[in-house]
Amino acid sequence: MSIVAIVGRPNVGKSTLFNRLVGMRKAIVDDIAGTTRDRHYGKTDWNGREFSVIDTGGYVVGSDDVFEEEIRKQVDLALDEADVILFLVEVSTGITDLDGMMADKLRRSKKKIFLVVNKIDNNDQLYGTHEFYGLGLGDPYPIAAMSGSGTGELMDDLIAALPDEKPSPDELDLPRIAIIGRPNVGKSSLTNALLGEERNIVTAIAGTTRDSVLSRYNKFGLDFYLIDTAGLRKKTKVTEDLEFYSVLRSIRSIETSDVCVLMLDATQGVESQDMNIFGLMVKNKKGCVIVVNKWDLVEKETNTMRDFTENIKRKLAPFSDVPVIFTSVLNKQRIMDVLQIAIRVYHSRKRVVKTSELNDFLLPIIEETPPPAIKGKYVRIKYVSMLPSPTPSFAFFANLPQYIRDPYRRFLENKIRAHWDFSGVPLQLFFRAK
């Protein structure tokens, strides 16, 4: 699929145009310069032609700000990836020194460049676009990204400039694995280590990642989408509007993923916010993998790893059948185990057990250990079936389903898990009248 990158200096409306093109608020938009930090991808189509769009952070040079230096690297990477580049400038400011520097860089890129003049809200401002011929990038396209004015003509010419499409397999059915956790536990570092490139900005400052960033992983026989998300802090600590929207993006990534990799900081242990995030994963019936990062910083004794694992599973109870992996992303220790186990959990989540197998295995167990009688009434489970639902769900048909209590429900779930591999997968058990 062809790729179009939107570049420009800070606060000229790149994310607003990105949202206009992809048709939804995927990128965070704010008046604060530097809101977008990572490359952000989206899909769109025009007149039946589909292509990818990259939103980038504002291009800055000569700054001491660690973020602006990293943003410049991300813009350079986006320029390398793109087939066509939309260079966005702002009519009210005219040509700035930074616009001129970027134009020089773009002319040397030998890519197809569209000069787009944004924030054209009236006819008087339309005359101001002639100044931008001085950048030497051809005819400027006057638009208003906020309202969509002028974007139709831009899209028509953009489609004509895209290279011919190459047939590619349908990507919609690929697994989606989201990396989530509190701020600064190593989510972006893990993503970069797995992809083998500086896909996401990494700094020691908590909250560096603001958007959920989607990347495709296609190596070593594995093919899936990897989603890096913003750190999830407690509501009481979320004070900025930007972080509020970042948290919403992370929660949406959990909702749309198949498997969630919850990263913990080994030096801090399991905190209450980790438990809140885990509860969100289970509530949405997602596959779960626990990754304990920074394990190289922990002083170890003979049973340190075993004790740490037992402590985690004790806090996760009653759903404690979750894989736990100890990693050091910085040293690239056991990072491939994360992928292999996440894919295994994905397949377990898709597992279908035949009705005959369920009944052959479970009915003898139920007959030997029936539900306890309540108020002199005896519960008899006669039949078990797996429901045709997106996540593993089982229906138990009984004469008095209302008398089955949670301890017996957990007993049956444990028997299912002991016989079939549903590690990391929340199960639903329903009891119905027969």
C-alpha positions as a Markdown table, in Angstrom:
| # | Residue | x | y | z |
|---|---|---|---|---|
| 1 | Met | 0.0 | 0.0 | 0.0 |
| 2 | Ser | 1.3 | 3.5 | -0.9 |
| 3 | Ile | 2.4 | 5.8 | 1.9 |
| 4 | Val | 1.8 | 9.5 | 2.2 |
| 5 | Ala | 3.7 | 11.5 | 4.9 |
| 6 | Ile | 2.5 | 14.8 | 6.3 |
| 7 | Val | 5.4 | 17.0 | 7.4 |
| 8 | Gly | 6.0 | 20.6 | 8.5 |
| 9 | Arg | 7.1 | 22.8 | 11.3 |
| 10 | Pro | 5.2 | 22.6 | 14.7 |
| 11 | Asn | 1.5 | 23.7 | 15.0 |
| 12 | Val | 0.7 | 24.2 | 11.3 |
| 13 | Gly | -2.2 | 21.7 | 11.4 |
| 14 | Lys | -0.6 | 18.4 | 10.4 |
| 15 | Ser | -2.7 | 16.3 | 12.9 |
| 16 | Thr | -5.8 | 18.1 | 11.9 |
| 17 | Leu | -5.2 | 17.3 | 8.3 |
| 18 | Phe | -4.4 | 13.7 | 9.2 |
| 19 | Asn | -7.7 | 13.3 | 11.1 |
| 20 | Arg | -9.5 | 14.9 | 8.1 |
| 21 | Leu | -7.9 | 12.4 | 5.7 |
| 22 | Val | -8.5 | 9.2 | 7.8 |
| 23 | Gly | -12.0 | 10.3 | 8.7 |
| 24 | Met | -11.7 | 10.0 | 12.5 |
| 25 | Arg | -9.9 | 11.5 | 15.5 |
| 26 | Lys | -6.9 | 9.1 | 15.5 |
| 27 | Ala | -4.2 | 11.7 | 16.2 |
| 28 | Ile | -4.4 | 14.0 | 19.2 |
| 29 | Val | -4.8 | 17.7 | 18.3 |
| 30 | Asp | -4.0 | 20.5 | 20.7 |
| 31 | Asp | -2.8 | 24.2 | 20.4 |
| 32 | Ile | 0.4 | 23.2 | 22.2 |
| 33 | Ala | 3.3 | 22.9 | 19.8 |
| 34 | Gly | 4.9 | 19.4 | 19.9 |
| 35 | Thr | 1.8 | 17.5 | 20.7 |
| 36 | Thr | 2.5 | 14.8 | 18.1 |
| 37 | Arg | 5.8 | 13.0 | 18.9 |
| 38 | Asp | 5.7 | 9.6 | 17.2 |
| 39 | Arg | 4.9 | 8.8 | 13.6 |
| 40 | His | 1.2 | 8.0 | 13.6 |
| 41 | Tyr | -0.3 | 5.8 | 10.9 |
| 42 | Gly | -3.8 | 5.6 | 9.4 |
| 43 | Lys | -5.6 | 4.3 | 6.4 |
| 44 | Thr | -7.8 | 6.3 | 4.0 |
| 45 | Asp | -9.2 | 6.0 | 0.5 |
| 46 | Trp | -10.3 | 8.4 | -2.2 |
| 47 | Asn | -12.2 | 7.4 | -5.3 |
| 48 | Gly | -11.7 | 3.7 | -4.5 |
| 49 | Arg | -7.9 | 4.0 | -4.0 |
| 50 | Glu | -6.7 | 3.1 | -0.5 |
| 51 | Phe | -3.4 | 4.3 | 0.9 |
| 52 | Ser | -1.7 | 4.9 | 4.3 |
| 53 | Val | -1.1 | 8.3 | 5.8 |
| 54 | Ile | 1.7 | 9.2 | 8.3 |
| 55 | Asp | 1.3 | 12.0 | 10.7 |
| 56 | Thr | 4.6 | 13.3 | 12.1 |
| 57 | Gly | 5.8 | 15.7 | 14.9 |
| 58 | Gly | 6.7 | 19.3 | 14.0 |
| 59 | Tyr | 10.2 | 19.5 | 12.4 |
| 60 | Val | 12.6 | 21.5 | 14.5 |
| 61 | Val | 16.4 | 21.9 | 14.3 |
| 62 | Gly | 19.0 | 23.4 | 16.6 |
| 63 | Ser | 16.9 | 22.8 | 19.7 |
| 64 | Asp | 18.2 | 21.5 | 23.1 |
| 65 | Asp | 14.9 | 19.9 | 23.8 |
| 66 | Val | 15.3 | 16.1 | 23.9 |
| 67 | Phe | 11.8 | 15.6 | 22.4 |
| 68 | Glu | 12.4 | 17.9 | 19.5 |
| 69 | Glu | 15.6 | 16.1 | 18.6 |
| 70 | Glu | 13.8 | 12.8 | 18.6 |
| 71 | Ile | 10.9 | 14.3 | 16.6 |
| 72 | Arg | 13.4 | 15.4 | 13.9 |
| 73 | Lys | 14.6 | 11.8 | 13.7 |
| 74 | Gln | 11.0 | 10.5 | 13.4 |
| 75 | Val | 10.3 | 13.0 | 10.5 |
| 76 | Asp | 13.4 | 11.8 | 8.7 |
| 77 | Leu | 12.3 | 8.2 | 9.0 |
| 78 | Ala | 8.8 | 9.1 | 7.7 |
| 79 | Leu | 10.4 | 10.8 | 4.7 |
| 80 | Asp | 12.3 | 7.6 | 4.0 |
| 81 | Glu | 9.1 | 5.5 | 4.1 |
| 82 | Ala | 6.8 | 7.7 | 2.1 |
| 83 | Asp | 6.0 | 7.6 | -1.6 |
| 84 | Val | 4.5 | 11.1 | -1.6 |
| 85 | Ile | 5.0 | 14.0 | 0.9 |
| 86 | Leu | 2.5 | 16.7 | 1.9 |
| 87 | Phe | 4.5 | 19.7 | 3.1 |
| 88 | Leu | 2.2 | 21.7 | 5.3 |
| 89 | Val | 2.7 | 25.5 | 5.8 |
| 90 | Glu | 0.5 | 28.2 | 7.4 |
| 91 | Val | -0.8 | 31.2 | 5.4 |
| 92 | Ser | -0.9 | 33.6 | 8.3 |
| 93 | Thr | 2.8 | 33.3 | 9.2 |
| 94 | Gly | 4.2 | 33.3 | 5.6 |
| 95 | Ile | 7.5 | 31.6 | 4.8 |
| 96 | Thr | 9.5 | 31.1 | 8.0 |
| 97 | Asp | 13.2 | 30.2 | 8.2 |
| 98 | Leu | 12.2 | 26.7 | 9.3 |
| 99 | Asp | 9.9 | 26.4 | 6.2 |
| 100 | Gly | 12.8 | 27.4 | 4.0 |
| 101 | Met | 15.1 | 24.8 | 5.6 |
| 102 | Met | 12.5 | 22.1 | 5.3 |
| 103 | Ala | 11.9 | 23.0 | 1.6 |
| 104 | Asp | 15.6 | 22.6 | 0.9 |
| 105 | Lys | 15.6 | 19.2 | 2.5 |
| 106 | Leu | 12.5 | 18.1 | 0.6 |
| 107 | Arg | 13.8 | 19.2 | -2.8 |
| 108 | Arg | 16.8 | 16.9 | -2.2 |
| 109 | Ser | 14.6 | 13.9 | -1.3 |
| 110 | Lys | 13.6 | 13.3 | -4.9 |
| 111 | Lys | 10.1 | 12.4 | -3.7 |
| 112 | Lys | 6.8 | 13.8 | -5.1 |
| 113 | Ile | 6.1 | 16.9 | -2.9 |
| 114 | Phe | 2.8 | 18.6 | -2.5 |
| 115 | Leu | 3.0 | 22.1 | -1.0 |
| 116 | Val | -0.1 | 22.6 | 1.1 |
| 117 | Val | -1.0 | 26.0 | 2.5 |
| 118 | Asn | -3.3 | 25.5 | 5.5 |
| 119 | Lys | -5.7 | 27.7 | 7.5 |
| 120 | Ile | -7.2 | 29.4 | 4.4 |
| 121 | Asp | -10.5 | 30.6 | 5.9 |
| 122 | Asn | -11.5 | 33.5 | 3.5 |
| 123 | Asn | -10.7 | 34.9 | 0.1 |
| 124 | Asp | -8.3 | 37.5 | 1.4 |
| 125 | Gln | -6.1 | 34.8 | 2.9 |
| 126 | Leu | -6.3 | 33.0 | -0.5 |
| 127 | Tyr | -4.1 | 35.7 | -2.1 |
| 128 | Gly | -1.5 | 35.1 | 0.6 |
| 129 | Thr | -0.7 | 31.7 | -1.0 |
| 130 | His | 1.3 | 33.3 | -3.8 |
| 131 | Glu | 4.2 | 34.0 | -1.4 |
| 132 | Phe | 4.8 | 30.3 | -1.1 |
| 133 | Tyr | 6.0 | 30.0 | -4.7 |
| 134 | Gly | 9.2 | 31.2 | -3.3 |
| 135 | Leu | 9.8 | 27.8 | -1.7 |
| 136 | Gly | 10.4 | 26.4 | -5.2 |
| 137 | Leu | 8.1 | 23.4 | -4.7 |
| 138 | Gly | 5.5 | 24.2 | -7.4 |
| 139 | Asp | 1.9 | 25.3 | -7.2 |
| 140 | Pro | 0.6 | 25.6 | -3.6 |
| 141 | Tyr | -2.7 | 23.9 | -2.6 |
| 142 | Pro | -4.8 | 26.2 | -0.4 |
| 143 | Ile | -6.8 | 24.3 | 2.1 |
| 144 | Ala | -8.5 | 24.6 | 5.5 |
| 145 | Ala | -7.9 | 21.3 | 7.3 |
| 146 | Met | -10.3 | 22.0 | 10.0 |
| 147 | Ser | -13.3 | 22.4 | 7.7 |
| 148 | Gly | -12.0 | 20.3 | 4.8 |
| 149 | Ser | -12.2 | 23.1 | 2.3 |
| 150 | Gly | -9.8 | 22.6 | -0.7 |
| 151 | Thr | -8.9 | 19.0 | 0.3 |
| 152 | Gly | -10.9 | 17.4 | -2.6 |
| 153 | Glu | -8.6 | 18.9 | -5.3 |
| 154 | Leu | -5.5 | 18.0 | -3.3 |
| 155 | Met | -6.7 | 14.4 | -3.0 |
| 156 | Asp | -7.5 | 14.1 | -6.7 |
| 157 | Asp | -4.0 | 15.1 | -7.6 |
| 158 | Leu | -2.5 | 13.1 | -4.8 |
| 159 | Ile | -4.1 | 9.9 | -6.0 |
| 160 | Ala | -2.8 | 10.5 | -9.5 |
| 161 | Ala | 0.8 | 10.8 | -8.1 |
| 162 | Leu | 0.7 | 7.6 | -6.2 |
| 163 | Pro | 2.7 | 4.7 | -7.6 |
| 164 | Asp | 0.8 | 1.7 | -9.0 |
| 165 | Glu | -0.6 | -0.6 | -6.4 |
| 166 | Lys | 1.0 | -4.0 | -5.8 |
| 167 | Pro | -1.4 | -6.8 | -4.8 |
| 168 | Ser | -1.1 | -7.6 | -1.1 |
| 169 | Pro | -2.9 | -10.1 | 1.2 |
| 170 | Asp | -5.8 | -8.9 | 3.4 |
| 171 | Glu | -4.3 | -7.6 | 6.6 |
| 172 | Leu | -7.5 | -7.2 | 8.5 |
| 173 | Asp | -7.4 | -10.7 | 10.0 |
| 174 | Leu | -3.9 | -10.3 | 11.5 |
| 175 | Pro | -3.6 | -10.6 | 15.3 |
| 176 | Arg | -3.4 | -7.3 | 17.2 |
| 177 | Ile | -1.0 | -7.3 | 20.2 |
| 178 | Ala | -1.1 | -4.2 | 22.4 |
| 179 | Ile | 1.7 | -3.4 | 24.8 |
| 180 | Ile | 0.3 | -1.6 | 27.8 |
| 181 | Gly | 1.3 | -0.5 | 31.3 |
| 182 | Arg | 2.1 | 2.4 | 33.6 |
| 183 | Pro | 4.4 | 5.2 | 32.2 |
| 184 | Asn | 8.1 | 4.5 | 31.8 |
| 185 | Val | 8.0 | 0.7 | 32.2 |
| 186 | Gly | 9.7 | 0.2 | 28.8 |
| 187 | Lys | 6.7 | -0.2 | 26.4 |
| 188 | Ser | 8.3 | 1.8 | 23.5 |
| 189 | Ser | 11.7 | 0.3 | 24.2 |
| 190 | Leu | 10.2 | -3.2 | 23.8 |
| 191 | Thr | 8.4 | -2.2 | 20.6 |
| 192 | Asn | 11.7 | -0.8 | 19.1 |
| 193 | Ala | 13.7 | -3.9 | 20.2 |
| 194 | Leu | 11.2 | -6.2 | 18.6 |
| 195 | Leu | 10.9 | -4.3 | 15.3 |
| 196 | Gly | 14.6 | -3.7 | 15.1 |
| 197 | Glu | 14.2 | 0.0 | 14.4 |
| 198 | Glu | 13.6 | 3.3 | 16.2 |
| 199 | Arg | 9.9 | 3.2 | 15.6 |
| 200 | Asn | 8.9 | 5.1 | 18.7 |
| 201 | Ile | 10.6 | 7.8 | 20.7 |
| 202 | Val | 12.2 | 6.6 | 23.9 |
| 203 | Thr | 13.3 | 9.0 | 26.7 |
| 204 | Ala | 13.7 | 8.6 | 30.5 |
| 205 | Ile | 10.7 | 11.0 | 30.9 |
| 206 | Ala | 7.4 | 9.3 | 31.8 |
| 207 | Gly | 4.6 | 10.1 | 29.3 |
| 208 | Thr | 6.8 | 10.4 | 26.2 |
| 209 | Thr | 4.4 | 8.3 | 24.1 |
| 210 | Arg | 1.1 | 10.1 | 23.7 |
| 211 | Asp | -0.7 | 8.3 | 20.9 |
| 212 | Ser | -1.2 | 4.5 | 20.4 |
| 213 | Val | 1.2 | 3.6 | 17.6 |
| 214 | Leu | 0.4 | 0.7 | 15.3 |
| 215 | Ser | 3.3 | -1.2 | 13.6 |
| 216 | Arg | 3.3 | -4.4 | 11.5 |
| 217 | Tyr | 5.6 | -7.2 | 12.5 |
| 218 | Asn | 6.5 | -9.7 | 9.8 |
| 219 | Lys | 9.6 | -11.7 | 10.8 |
| 220 | Phe | 10.6 | -15.2 | 11.7 |
| 221 | Gly | 7.3 | -16.7 | 10.5 |
| 222 | Leu | 5.2 | -14.3 | 12.6 |
| 223 | Asp | 2.8 | -11.8 | 11.1 |
| 224 | Phe | 0.8 | -9.5 | 13.3 |
| 225 | Tyr | 0.2 | -5.8 | 14.4 |
| 226 | Leu | 2.1 | -4.5 | 17.4 |
| 227 | Ile | 0.5 | -1.5 | 19.2 |
| 228 | Asp | 2.6 | 0.7 | 21.5 |
| 229 | Thr | 0.4 | 2.7 | 23.9 |
| 230 | Ala | 0.7 | 5.7 | 26.2 |
| 231 | Gly | 1.3 | 4.9 | 29.9 |
| 232 | Leu | -1.9 | 4.6 | 32.0 |
| 233 | Arg | -1.8 | 6.5 | 35.2 |
| 234 | Lys | -4.4 | 6.9 | 37.9 |
| 235 | Lys | -7.2 | 9.3 | 37.1 |
| 236 | Thr | -6.3 | 11.6 | 40.0 |
| 237 | Lys | -2.8 | 12.0 | 38.5 |
| 238 | Val | -4.0 | 12.9 | 35.0 |
| 239 | Thr | -4.0 | 16.7 | 34.9 |
| 240 | Glu | -3.2 | 17.6 | 31.3 |
| 241 | Asp | -5.9 | 17.4 | 28.5 |
| 242 | Leu | -3.3 | 15.8 | 26.3 |
| 243 | Glu | -2.7 | 13.0 | 28.7 |
| 244 | Phe | -6.4 | 12.5 | 29.2 |
| 245 | Tyr | -6.8 | 11.9 | 25.4 |
| 246 | Ser | -3.7 | 9.7 | 25.4 |
| 247 | Val | -5.3 | 7.5 | 28.1 |
| 248 | Leu | -8.5 | 7.2 | 26.0 |
| 249 | Arg | -6.4 | 6.1 | 23.0 |
| 250 | Ser | -4.7 | 3.4 | 25.2 |
| 251 | Ile | -8.0 | 2.1 | 26.4 |
| 252 | Arg | -9.4 | 2.0 | 22.9 |
| 253 | Ser | -6.3 | 0.0 | 21.9 |
| 254 | Ile | -7.1 | -2.5 | 24.6 |
| 255 | Glu | -10.6 | -2.8 | 23.3 |
| 256 | Thr | -9.6 | -3.4 | 19.7 |
| 257 | Ser | -6.7 | -5.7 | 20.4 |
| 258 | Asp | -6.6 | -9.5 | 20.6 |
| 259 | Val | -3.8 | -9.9 | 23.2 |
| 260 | Cys | -2.6 | -7.4 | 25.8 |
| 261 | Val | 1.0 | -7.5 | 27.0 |
| 262 | Leu | 1.0 | -5.8 | 30.5 |
| 263 | Met | 4.5 | -4.6 | 31.3 |
| 264 | Leu | 5.6 | -4.2 | 35.0 |
| 265 | Asp | 8.6 | -2.6 | 36.4 |
| 266 | Ala | 10.6 | -5.2 | 38.4 |
| 267 | Thr | 12.1 | -2.5 | 40.6 |
| 268 | Gln | 8.7 | -1.3 | 41.7 |
| 269 | Gly | 6.8 | -4.5 | 41.9 |
| 270 | Val | 3.0 | -4.9 | 41.3 |
| 271 | Glu | 1.2 | -1.6 | 42.1 |
| 272 | Ser | -2.5 | -0.9 | 42.4 |
| 273 | Gln | -2.6 | 0.8 | 38.9 |
| 274 | Asp | -1.1 | -2.4 | 37.4 |
| 275 | Met | -4.1 | -4.3 | 38.9 |
| 276 | Asn | -6.5 | -1.7 | 37.5 |
| 277 | Ile | -5.0 | -2.2 | 34.0 |
| 278 | Phe | -5.2 | -5.9 | 34.3 |
| 279 | Gly | -8.8 | -5.7 | 35.4 |
| 280 | Leu | -9.5 | -3.6 | 32.2 |
| 281 | Met | -7.9 | -6.4 | 30.1 |
| 282 | Val | -10.0 | -9.1 | 31.7 |
| 283 | Lys | -13.2 | -7.0 | 31.6 |
| 284 | Asn | -12.7 | -6.7 | 27.8 |
| 285 | Lys | -12.0 | -10.5 | 27.5 |
| 286 | Lys | -8.5 | -10.0 | 26.0 |
| 287 | Gly | -5.7 | -12.4 | 26.0 |
| 288 | Cys | -3.3 | -11.5 | 28.8 |
| 289 | Val | 0.5 | -11.8 | 29.1 |
| 290 | Ile | 2.5 | -10.3 | 32.0 |
| 291 | Val | 6.0 | -9.0 | 31.2 |
| 292 | Val | 8.3 | -8.1 | 34.2 |
| 293 | Asn | 10.8 | -5.7 | 32.7 |
| 294 | Lys | 14.1 | -4.4 | 34.1 |
| 295 | Trp | 14.8 | -7.8 | 35.7 |
| 296 | Asp | 18.5 | -7.1 | 35.4 |
| 297 | Leu | 18.2 | -4.3 | 38.0 |
| 298 | Val | 16.9 | -6.7 | 40.7 |
| 299 | Glu | 19.2 | -8.4 | 43.2 |
| 300 | Lys | 18.5 | -12.1 | 42.9 |
| 301 | Glu | 18.6 | -15.0 | 45.2 |
| 302 | Thr | 17.8 | -18.7 | 44.6 |
| 303 | Asn | 14.0 | -18.4 | 44.3 |
| 304 | Thr | 13.6 | -14.7 | 43.5 |
| 305 | Met | 11.9 | -15.4 | 40.1 |
| 306 | Arg | 9.6 | -18.0 | 41.6 |
| 307 | Asp | 8.6 | -15.9 | 44.6 |
| 308 | Phe | 7.9 | -12.9 | 42.3 |
| 309 | Thr | 5.7 | -15.0 | 40.0 |
| 310 | Glu | 3.8 | -16.4 | 43.0 |
| 311 | Asn | 3.2 | -12.8 | 44.3 |
| 312 | Ile | 1.9 | -11.7 | 40.9 |
| 313 | Lys | -0.5 | -14.6 | 40.5 |
| 314 | Arg | -1.7 | -14.2 | 44.1 |
| 315 | Lys | -2.6 | -10.6 | 43.3 |
| 316 | Leu | -4.3 | -11.6 | 40.0 |
| 317 | Ala | -6.5 | -14.2 | 41.7 |
| 318 | Pro | -9.0 | -15.6 | 40.9 |
| 319 | Phe | -7.8 | -15.3 | 37.3 |
| 320 | Ser | -4.2 | -16.4 | 37.8 |
| 321 | Asp | -3.6 | -18.6 | 34.8 |
| 322 | Val | -1.5 | -16.0 | 33.0 |
| 323 | Pro | 2.0 | -16.4 | 31.5 |
| 324 | Val | 4.6 | -14.4 | 33.3 |
| 325 | Ile | 7.9 | -13.5 | 31.5 |
| 326 | Phe | 10.9 | -11.8 | 33.0 |
| 327 | Thr | 12.8 | -9.6 | 30.6 |
| 328 | Ser | 15.5 | -6.9 | 30.3 |
| 329 | Val | 14.6 | -5.0 | 27.2 |
| 330 | Leu | 17.8 | -3.0 | 27.4 |
| 331 | Asn | 19.8 | -6.2 | 27.2 |
| 332 | Lys | 17.3 | -7.8 | 24.9 |
| 333 | Gln | 16.9 | -10.8 | 27.3 |
| 334 | Arg | 13.9 | -13.0 | 26.5 |
| 335 | Ile | 12.1 | -10.4 | 24.4 |
| 336 | Met | 11.4 | -13.0 | 21.7 |
| 337 | Asp | 9.7 | -15.2 | 24.3 |
| 338 | Val | 7.1 | -12.3 | 24.7 |
| 339 | Leu | 6.1 | -12.6 | 21.0 |
| 340 | Gln | 6.0 | -16.4 | 21.0 |
| 341 | Ile | 3.8 | -16.6 | 24.1 |
| 342 | Ala | 1.6 | -13.7 | 23.0 |
| 343 | Ile | 0.9 | -15.6 | 19.7 |
| 344 | Arg | 0.2 | -18.8 | 21.7 |
| 345 | Val | -2.3 | -16.9 | 23.8 |
| 346 | Tyr | -3.9 | -15.5 | 20.6 |
| 347 | His | -4.4 | -19.1 | 19.3 |
| 348 | Ser | -5.7 | -20.3 | 22.6 |
| 349 | Arg | -8.2 | -17.4 | 22.6 |
| 350 | Lys | -9.4 | -18.7 | 19.2 |
| 351 | Arg | -9.6 | -22.3 | 20.3 |
| 352 | Val | -12.8 | -24.2 | 19.6 |
| 353 | Val | -13.6 | -27.4 | 21.7 |
| 354 | Lys | -16.0 | -29.9 | 20.2 |
| 355 | Thr | -19.2 | -30.5 | 22.2 |
| 356 | Ser | -18.5 | -34.2 | 22.3 |
| 357 | Glu | -15.0 | -33.7 | 23.8 |
| 358 | Leu | -16.4 | -31.3 | 26.4 |
| 359 | Asn | -19.1 | -33.7 | 27.6 |
| 360 | Asp | -16.8 | -36.8 | 27.5 |
| 361 | Phe | -14.4 | -35.0 | 29.8 |
| 362 | Leu | -16.6 | -32.8 | 32.0 |
| 363 | Leu | -19.7 | -34.9 | 32.7 |
| 364 | Pro | -17.8 | -37.7 | 34.5 |
| 365 | Ile | -16.1 | -35.1 | 36.7 |
| 366 | Ile | -19.4 | -33.4 | 37.4 |
| 367 | Glu | -21.0 | -36.7 | 38.3 |
| 368 | Glu | -18.2 | -37.5 | 40.7 |
| 369 | Thr | -18.1 | -34.0 | 42.2 |
| 370 | Pro | -21.6 | -32.5 | 41.7 |
| 371 | Pro | -22.6 | -29.0 | 42.8 |
| 372 | Pro | -23.4 | -28.8 | 46.6 |
| 373 | Ala | -27.0 | -29.0 | 47.5 |
| 374 | Ile | -28.6 | -25.7 | 48.6 |
| 375 | Lys | -31.8 | -25.6 | 50.7 |
| 376 | Gly | -32.2 | -29.3 | 50.1 |
| 377 | Lys | -32.2 | -28.9 | 46.3 |
| 378 | Tyr | -29.8 | -30.9 | 44.2 |
| 379 | Val | -28.4 | -29.4 | 41.0 |
| 380 | Arg | -27.9 | -31.7 | 38.1 |
| 381 | Ile | -25.8 | -30.5 | 35.1 |
| 382 | Lys | -26.8 | -32.6 | 32.1 |
| 383 | Tyr | -25.0 | -31.1 | 29.1 |
| 384 | Val | -22.1 | -28.8 | 28.2 |
| 385 | Ser | -21.5 | -26.8 | 25.0 |
| 386 | Met | -19.1 | -24.1 | 23.8 |
| 387 | Leu | -20.9 | -21.0 | 22.5 |
| 388 | Pro | -20.1 | -19.5 | 19.1 |
| 389 | Ser | -18.7 | -16.2 | 20.7 |
| 390 | Pro | -15.6 | -14.2 | 19.8 |
| 391 | Thr | -14.0 | -15.3 | 23.1 |
| 392 | Pro | -14.1 | -18.8 | 24.8 |
| 393 | Ser | -17.5 | -19.1 | 26.5 |
| 394 | Phe | -19.1 | -22.3 | 27.8 |
| 395 | Ala | -22.8 | -23.1 | 28.5 |
| 396 | Phe | -23.7 | -25.6 | 31.2 |
| 397 | Phe | -27.3 | -26.8 | 31.1 |
| 398 | Ala | -28.8 | -27.7 | 34.5 |
| 399 | Asn | -32.1 | -28.2 | 36.2 |
| 400 | Leu | -31.5 | -25.4 | 38.8 |
| 401 | Pro | -28.8 | -23.1 | 37.4 |
| 402 | Gln | -29.6 | -20.4 | 39.9 |
| 403 | Tyr | -28.2 | -22.5 | 42.7 |
| 404 | Ile | -24.7 | -22.8 | 41.3 |
| 405 | Arg | -22.3 | -20.6 | 43.2 |
| 406 | Asp | -18.9 | -19.0 | 42.4 |
| 407 | Pro | -16.7 | -21.7 | 44.1 |
| 408 | Tyr | -18.2 | -24.4 | 41.9 |
| 409 | Arg | -17.9 | -22.2 | 38.8 |
| 410 | Arg | -14.2 | -21.8 | 39.5 |
| 411 | Phe | -13.9 | -25.5 | 40.1 |
| 412 | Leu | -15.3 | -26.2 | 36.6 |
| 413 | Glu | -13.1 | -23.5 | 35.0 |
| 414 | Asn | -10.0 | -24.9 | 36.6 |
| 415 | Lys | -10.9 | -28.4 | 35.2 |
| 416 | Ile | -11.3 | -26.9 | 31.7 |
| 417 | Arg | -7.9 | -25.1 | 32.0 |
| 418 | Ala | -6.2 | -28.2 | 33.3 |
| 419 | His | -7.3 | -30.2 | 30.2 |
| 420 | Trp | -7.1 | -27.5 | 27.4 |
| 421 | Asp | -4.5 | -24.8 | 27.1 |
| 422 | Phe | -6.4 | -21.6 | 27.8 |
| 423 | Ser | -3.5 | -19.9 | 29.6 |
| 424 | Gly | -3.8 | -16.1 | 29.5 |
| 425 | Val | -7.4 | -16.3 | 28.2 |
| 426 | Pro | -10.4 | -15.2 | 30.3 |
| 427 | Leu | -13.2 | -17.8 | 30.2 |
| 428 | Gln | -16.9 | -17.2 | 30.6 |
| 429 | Leu | -19.1 | -19.9 | 32.1 |
| 430 | Phe | -22.9 | -19.6 | 31.8 |
| 431 | Phe | -25.4 | -21.8 | 33.5 |
| 432 | Arg | -28.8 | -22.2 | 31.8 |
| 433 | Ala | -32.0 | -24.0 | 32.6 |
| 434 | Lys | -32.6 | -27.3 | 30.8 |
